[in-house]
């Protein structure tokens, strides 16, 4: 229970930081939008850029997550460990619900990652994102990041 409260607290803190950052007057960097979309999802990269599609990705990924949770709850509720063949069709339905939810969540998240690149280009045209680059240099001795303005 304590772990859940910490996770919710961290998510609320990230939301407030994004809200404070997204309403700034100066041009933003594109790198946080990429990183937020890739690692966090739920429309955070689009929200950081001020893009209108942030709410679509938030709602779609929350609904997909809800379907996954419902499918997992059905698995625990319908599967009888003492008689595994008694409710085989109900358990199969629960697996299908969880699988469809996981597939939808994956599709929406991949779509969000692809779409954030277009949103950054649109924000650059509006002047809301500063022109900068983040390059990855790979050599035989290792790799490094090149961050330039």
Secondary structure, 3 states (H helix, E strand, C coil): CHHHHHHHHHHHHHHHHHHHHHCCCCCECCHHHHHHHHHHCCCHHHHHHCCCCHHHHHHHHHHHHHHHHHHHHHHHHHCCCCCCCCCHHHHHHHHHHHHHHHHHHHHHHHHHHHHHHHHHHHHHHHCCECCCEEEEEEECCEEEEEEEC
